[in-house]
């Protein structure tokens, strides 16, 4: 079987996996020929793609790590807010995963927009269980973190749909409402004797970052339990790879790049590394383009083949990219221009009759190589203004149009980034957000950024996916990780 997007799906393709709606009802059954009508129906439900089987892929077997029946039971108990049933489902998820001989998250989740919160909770539960397994936790601890995952977003059921699924930028007030969901989830379970303190803490603090920049309490890594750190990583990974009304999905490769780029800032590195043992960067059955312009289907990707998979060409020939003779062939990454925050609001702006704006970003760094790298990374998305020191940045802002964002290196010899930003904030009233760049990720640097009310910070060497994601988060007022 292989995965095709609904834009690539054609009538008479044979569906390999049945597709459900948010109530567990079958939308289209497996072993059914797709039609124009069924493809349109699935698009209306917000699905991104489906699994089909054909002569090229009939020997590619992709099994879910939990049964569809258990997944649907999980969706139902989350939707109903049935906490006792959620705990039972959590134990069953652990049991099935421990009995699974092959822990590989190949199967792309086929979910609709309207079941996002429910499907997300079950997906995060599976991810948490696999991370805990990779960290050699015992069965009881696995049950605890899975229970926290199933319960962690119950509070989102109290968030109005017009905020939860808003296609464009959230207002400051709307974002504050969105951030209450973890506290609401906690309130629903805080007085229950049958829910452990570990589970309650993980639910309440699953949006805390290890550097103290998260919410609701700004706790740092040493104040967070390992269960909370696992839930945070799993939650963000699944949110990144989900299609939402306000964003396109990240590929598994891009999501893992984001997680690695945010280690020490948002996430505990050991937790991210455990997840990456079992997350294929190129899931089986997905179509890719090779650097020699051939299209291919991922055939195998375990172990050494996670980075250099075995692929099947459209001629039927298998090609092992891990062999020396194929080292010159790579998998081309898809363009991430789709992540432009301007494009995400095209329709809204057309309706309002307002012209599109290309965001202006000032990059301040004393190293020419860093300026070049950042400019090359961003030039197709933004109007980039590179400057080599803080004095030039101050002069530029005084004499020209203000940028929408400043990316500021902290360690500059003439005038460091903190002092530069302080001077800029004095005459702009702090109206220009600053994203700091640092070679260090120690507590002193973090506290310095917090004291300056930084919009965020990134650590050298630059991770393109994380850098672009942080810029999008700041410019559009909402995160891909929600």
Secondary structure, DSSP 4 states (H G I P E B T S, - for coil): -EEEETTT--TTPEESS-EE-TTS-EEE-TT-B--HHHHHHHHHTT--EEEEE-TTTTT-----SS-HHHHHHHHHHHHHT-HHHHHHHHHHHHHHHHT-S-----SPP---GGGHHHHHHHHHHHHHHHHHHHTT--HHHHHHHHHHHHHTTGGGGGS-HHHHT-SSPPPHHHHHHHTTHHHHHHHHHTT-TTS-HHHHHHHHTTT--TBS--SSS--BGGGS-HHHHHHHHHHHHHHHTS-BTTBPPPPHHHHHHHHHHTBTTTB-HHHHHHHHTT--SS-TTBEEEBTTS-EEEEEE-SGGGGTS-EEEETTS-EEETTSGGGTT--BPPPP-GGG-TTGGGHHHHHHHTPPP---EEEEE-S-HHHHHHHHHHHTTTSEEEEESSHHHHHHHHHHSPPPSEEEEES--SSS-HHHHHHHHHHHHTT-SEEEEEES---HHHHHHHHHTT-SEEEESSP-HHHHHHHHHHHHHSS-TT-
